[in-house]
């Protein structure tokens, strides 16, 4: 059990092991771990709630395809700034570094074209999903990405899952199915009071497609990172660059004429900019959580995000909760916790 060693200073935390060995543990590690988890919960909840809010308001609607492009540009700019700090703001040295690793190695840069394209599709699908599903239903259903990521990891990275993980994935699937299968009587369904037309089936299909694309792109990107010496920030710059270019193409095909008529930033409000900021910084925050927290704590953070989003939806969107939604959401949260614990136990045994 950790005890405070006053004789070695207030910043020394001592952990006693079975062999009576005293091991100093940096207290800043614990601070970063829990701060990052709290921020992840906040980011997850605020992103879903704000995105849902902007897609259900009556009146002029912004073009979601433009926000995907802007988000990629913000992500890329953030990673450029981080690398610039690492190079002590030596502009010429930093410029040479980018040229050497991006311009002079076009084939290596093109490696991320596949995940960049899939992430671009996924981000557009998320707007379709959140436009047609309540914030709470979307938050629960989107956890299917755990299932798709695990399956792609088995196929593409040749990983093996323990029986506890398979059970958790089965439980996750059942929980999402319970949430999605609504009663025939409209008065007994879980949902929000909205002023815009929406199709739950369209939203469900968009979530499933998004989860599949997220799982594949995530595993593919991990495979690229493991087979390369390039830093995570450099890869994210490449992702952002290619994602923005591909996003412009998708934007032109889908909304080109309307954007020419109304403008790129048509319908943008402070809440739309908030969605862009939360989405852009979410990936960087996940990287911090992966570094400092374990899978069990990440599972708790995700489960807590579902609870907070559901409670907030009740007050913000008049979301009505029924027994079926409660059971399904509980199964999903239990599955997330069991999956994280099984993965942690498996890693400990290796």
Residue pairs with C-beta under 8 A, 6 or more apart in sequence:
1 15
1 16
2 13
2 14
2 15
2 25
3 13
3 14
3 16
4 10
4 12
4 13
4 14
5 12
5 13
5 14
5 22
8 14
8 24
11 27
12 24
13 24
13 25
13 26
13 27
13 30
14 22
14 23
14 24
14 25
15 22
15 23
15 25
16 22
17 23
29 292
32 288
32 292
33 292
33 293
33 297
36 285
36 288
36 289
36 292
36 293
37 289
37 293
37 297
37 298
37 300
37 301
39 285
40 285
40 286
40 289
40 298
40 301
40 305
41 301
41 304
41 305
41 308
43 278
43 281
43 282
43 285
44 139
44 282
44 301
44 302
44 305
44 309
45 305
45 308
45 309
45 312
46 274
46 278
47 275
47 278
47 279
47 282
48 130
48 135
48 138
48 139
48 309
49 135
49 309
49 312
49 313
49 316
50 271
50 274
50 275
50 278
51 126
51 127
51 130
51 275
52 130
52 134
52 135
52 138
52 313
52 317
53 271
53 316
53 317
54 62
54 269
54 271
54 272
54 275
55 61
55 64
55 127
55 130
55 131
55 196
56 131
56 192
56 194
56 195
56 196
56 317
57 195
58 195
58 196
60 266
60 267
61 267
62 265
62 266
62 267
62 268
62 269
62 272
63 251
63 255
63 258
63 259
63 264
63 266
63 267
64 124
64 127
64 128
65 124
65 247
65 250
65 251
65 254
65 255
66 251
66 255
66 259
66 264
66 265
67 127
67 272
67 275
67 276
67 279
68 120
68 123
68 124
68 127
68 243
68 247
68 250
68 251
69 244
69 247
69 248
69 251
70 276
71 123
71 276
71 279
71 280
72 120
72 239
72 240
72 243
72 244
72 247
73 240
73 244
74 276
74 277
74 280
75 236
75 239
75 240
75 243
75 280
75 283
75 284
76 236
76 237
76 239
76 240
76 241
76 244
77 240
78 280
78 281
78 284
79 233
79 234
79 236
79 237
79 240
79 284
80 237
82 233
83 94
83 97
83 231
83 233
83 234
83 237
84 91
84 94
86 233
87 93
87 94
87 97
98 237
101 108
101 230
101 234
102 109
102 234
102 237
102 238
102 241
108 228
108 230
109 238
109 242
111 224
111 228
112 221
112 224
112 235
112 238
112 239
112 242
113 242
114 217
114 220
115 217
115 218
115 220
115 221
115 224
115 239
116 238
116 239
116 242
116 243
116 246
117 242
117 243
117 246
118 213
118 216
118 217
118 220
119 213
119 217
119 239
119 243
120 243
120 246
120 247
120 250
121 213
121 250
122 210
122 213
122 214
122 217
123 247
123 279
124 250
125 206
125 207
125 209
125 210
125 213
126 206
126 210
128 202
128 203
128 206
129 138
129 141
129 142
129 203
129 204
129 206
129 207
129 210
130 138
130 203
131 196
131 198
131 203
132 198
132 199
132 200
132 202
132 203
132 206
133 141
133 198
133 200
133 203
133 204
133 207
134 190
134 191
134 192
134 313
134 317
134 319
135 192
135 309
135 312
135 313
135 317
135 319
136 190
136 306
136 309
136 310
136 313
136 319
136 321
136 325
136 329
137 179
137 180
137 190
137 191
137 203
137 325
138 203
138 207
139 305
139 306
139 309
139 310
140 175
140 176
140 179
140 306
140 325
140 328
140 329
140 332
141 176
141 179
141 180
141 204
141 207
142 207
142 210
142 211
143 172
143 176
143 302
143 306
143 332
143 335
143 336
144 172
144 173
144 176
144 207
144 208
144 211
145 210
145 211
145 214
145 215
145 218
146 169
146 172
146 335
146 336
146 339
147 169
147 172
147 173
147 211
147 215
148 211
148 212
148 214
148 215
148 216
149 214
149 215
149 218
149 219
150 161
150 165
150 169
150 215
150 339
151 215
152 215
152 216
152 218
152 219
152 220
153 159
153 219
154 160
154 161
156 219
156 220
156 223
157 219
157 222
157 223
161 169
161 346
162 342
162 345
162 346
164 338
164 339
164 341
164 342
164 345
165 339
165 342
165 343
165 346
167 338
167 342
168 335
168 336
168 338
168 339
168 342
169 335
169 339
171 331
171 332
171 334
171 335
171 338
172 331
172 332
172 335
172 336
172 339
174 331
175 327
175 328
175 329
175 330
175 331
175 332
175 333
175 334
175 335
176 328
176 332
177 328
178 324
178 327
178 328
178 331
179 190
179 324
179 325
179 328
179 329
179 332
180 200
180 204
180 328
181 324
182 189
182 190
182 191
182 200
182 324
183 189
183 322
183 324
188 322
189 320
189 322
190 319
190 320
190 321
190 322
190 324
190 325
191 319
191 320
192 313
192 317
192 318
192 319
192 320
193 317
193 318
194 317
221 235
221 239
224 235
225 232
225 235
228 235
232 287
236 283
251 259
252 259
259 266
289 298
289 301
290 298
293 301
294 340
294 344
295 339
295 340
295 341
295 343
295 344
296 337
296 340
296 341
296 344
297 340
298 340
299 336
299 337
299 339
299 340
299 341
300 337
302 333
302 336
303 333
303 336
303 337
306 329
306 332
306 333
307 333
310 319
310 321
310 329
313 319
314 320
314 321
